[in-house]
Amino acid sequence: MDRVYRRQRHIYDLTRKYYLFGRDRVIRNLDLRDGDALVEVGCGTARNLIAVGRRYPEARLFGLDASSEMLKTAQESIRGARLKQPVGLVQVFAEELGPYTFNPLGMTFDRALFSYSLSMIPDWRAALAAAASVLKPQGRIEIVDFGDLTGLGTIGEGLLRWWLGLFHVRPRAEILQVLEPKARDIGSNLWISPGRYAFSWSGTANDLAELGFSNVAAESQSFTKPRQPADVTPSSMDNPASHRPE
């Protein structure tokens, strides 16, 4: 992962804004209240965390990513953004997220955001299970990612899949196939872009179970067991919640 992004991290946000659609739409609809806690799974350069911080200055923000190189850019970007609130960052795999990841005393979240990250996480079901396990009872999982691309035509879909594959991105058509026929029945929010290029969804951990992600609901129980927190070291922002595992 670091090999892929060691150089790309410097131009990532400039290039991705042209084809990672729907991110700002999701941020506008987060409806965070003062004191609410949000964790972004696969936060990358912290582009989204900064946008959330500016829109919701009283929210508590946290992000995790598997790439130490991307987190270097994230720390630099957050420092330059001069947000009102600190942002906790940690290098860890998505499926390892737990209640002690950011706080040795344990904590839960009001929102868990996946922004074009599930399409890069090999075990995306375990990642959803981990996020579900750290949600508050009324907390919500927010997803925006590539759709099944079927509205782009055979050539368009094939070319885009080839291009995304260069960056280890695999659109999770299976997620949309489950969401689309059932989302409206359970009252969760599903948006699909023209061409089925992208989609966004917002729902609770219980919604995941009702949608048929039964293994997500079952696996999430294993993430509720206490685990030892990673060693905490101050970030460049002097934020005691920002740390990386040894």
N, C-alpha and C positions, 0 to 999 in steps of 0.2 A: 504493500500500500504506500509506504513512504517513497519507494522507488518511482511510483507513478506520479506522485504529487510533489516531489522535491522541487521540481522546476515549475510545474503547472500552478502551484499555489499562488504564485505571483500574478498570474493573469486569469485565475479561475473565475472570479466574479465578473470580470469584464466580458469574458466569452460566454459564460453560462446564462447571462441575463437574456440572451436571444432565443434560448430554447427550454429553459426551466420555467414553464408557465404555471400560474396559479398560486405561487408562493405568497404574494402580497394579499391576494384574496383571502387566503386562510388566516393570515395574520390579522387582517381587519376584522374577521369574525371570531377571534379568540374570546373576546368579551371577558378579559381578565379583570378581576377586582383588586383593589389595593391589598397587598400582602399575599396574593396568590402566587404559587410556585409553578414554574414551567421548566421542564427539561427537554432539550432538543437532542434526539438520538441521531448521531451522525451530523454534528454541527458544522463540520468543515471550517470555513474561514470566519464563522460567526456572523455572516451576512444577515441571516434571519434573526439571530439573537439581538443584534444591534437594532434592527427594525422593530422588534418587539419591545425592546427597552425604550425606544423613543416614543412609541405609541402608548406604552403602559409603564410609565416611569416609577410606579410604586410596586410593580411586580418583582418577585424574586426569580432570578434567571440562572439556569445551569445548562451546561452542554457537555457532551462526551463525543469522542471520536477515536477511531482506531489508529489514525495517522498522527504521529508526533509532528510531522512537517506541517500539516494543516493547522494544528493547534498553535504552532509558532506564529502563523499568520493571524489566527484568531486572536491571540493575545495582543499582537501589534494593533490589529484593527479596533479591538475594544478599547485599548488605551487611547488611540487617536479619536475615538468617537466621543469620549468624555461623557459617558452616560451617568445619570444620577445614581444608579445602583451598581454595585459590583456584580460580576458574572463569574460563577464557579465553573471551572473547566477541568476535565480529567481525561486522561488517555486510557481507554478501556474498550473492550468489545461490547457491542450492543446487547448481546445475550447475557452479559455479565452484570448488567445494571441491577442494583438491589437497593434496599433501604439505607444501607450504610456506605454507598458509593461516595456521597458528598458530605456526609455528616456521621461521625463516629457514634452519635447518639441515635441515629436513624431518622429518616424523614420520608414523607410521602408528597405527591405532587397533584396539582389541580389539572395540569395539562402535560401530556407527553407528545411531542411533535416529531413526526417523521417527514422530512422534506426531501424528496428524491433520494432517500437513503435505503428504503427497503429493496429497491432495485439493485443495490450494491451489496446487500448483506446476504451471504450464502444461506444462512439459517434464519430466514426472516420470520418464521413461525416462533422460534425461540426468542427473537428480539421483541416481537409483540407480547409474548408471554412475560418477559422481563418487565416491559413497560406496564403491562396490566397489573403486575404484582406490586408496583409502587404507587398506584393511583389511589387517591382518596375515594371514599364511597361514591361521590358524585363527580369524580374526575373524569376527564375525557381524553381519548387518544385522537390526535389530529394527523391525518395522512394526506399528503399530496405527492403524486408520483406519475410516472408514465402510465398511460392506459394500455389497451391491447393493440393500438395503432391500426386497427383494421379499416378505419375510415380513410386511410392515406393512400389506398390502392396498393396493389402487389409490389410495384417498383418502389414506391415511396416507403412502404413499410420495410422492404428488404434493405434498402439503402440506409435507413435510420438504424435498423437493428445492427447492421454491419458497423456503422460508425460508433454506436454506443458500446458495442463489444470491444472496441479498441481500448475503452476505459473501464472494462470489467463491469459494465452496466447491463442488466438483464431485466427488461420490463416484466413485471409480475402480472401477467394476464390472468392467472388463476385467482388473484385477489379480486379483481374486478368482476370476474365471472361469478364469484360467490356473492359479492356485494350487490350487484345490479338487480337481480330478481327479488331480493329480500329486504334491501335497505329501507324502502318506503314503508313496508309493512310494520317494521319495528320503530318507525319514527326517527331514524337516524338520517343525517344529511349526506347526500351523495350528489356530486357535481361531476359531469363529464364534458370535456371541452369538444369543440368541433373537430371532426376527424378522429375522435376517440384517442387523441394524442396524449391527453393527461386526464387525471381525475383527482378529486379530493373527497375525503370522507371524515366525518366526525361522529364518534360514538363512545360509549362506555365499555368497560370490561365485560359487563353482562351482555351488551350488544354483540361483542365478539363471539360469545358462546351461542347466542341466538342465531347468529349468521352461519353457524355450522363450524366455526373454528374450535371444535370441541377439544382438540389437543392443546390449543393455546390456553384454554381455561384450565385444563388439567396440569399443564406444565407450569403455569404461573404459580401454583401452590409451592413448587420446589424453591421458588425464589424468595419466599417469605421467611425462610430459616435465617437466623442471625449469621452474619459472616464478618470476618475481621476487616475493618476499613483499611484502605491503602494509606501508606505514610503520607502525611500532609506536608507540603512545602509551599511557601509563598510564591505566587506568580509574579510576573513583572508589574502587575497592578497592585501588589501587596494585598491580595485578596486571600485570606486564610482558607477559603473553600476551594481554591484552585490548586490542583495537585495532579501528579502523575504516579502511577505505580512503579515500583522499582523493577 
